[in-house]
């Protein structure tokens, strides 16, 4: 196993074993609440964060409270990193097959 492949596999194992992973995209929305006396009625809208994903052809959205936002953002980033690492590892093995190596 090459040092590059070992590094990729090590990072993948770290992410898969001890860190949260979640598929999805973070979406920020700014909305008015409907209260005519609220500051959002004068243009300073409320910020809301959602986790969005497509599942079986349907879009799912989940509101993320601000206390969990950083953690959920990290889980989404971890999932994207895992996908990228798997793509890189696959590329290594693609090259091995091209070169007829075992």
Helices and strands as residue ranges (DSSP letters): H 3-18, E 25-31, G 39-42, E 46-55, E 58-64, H 66-98
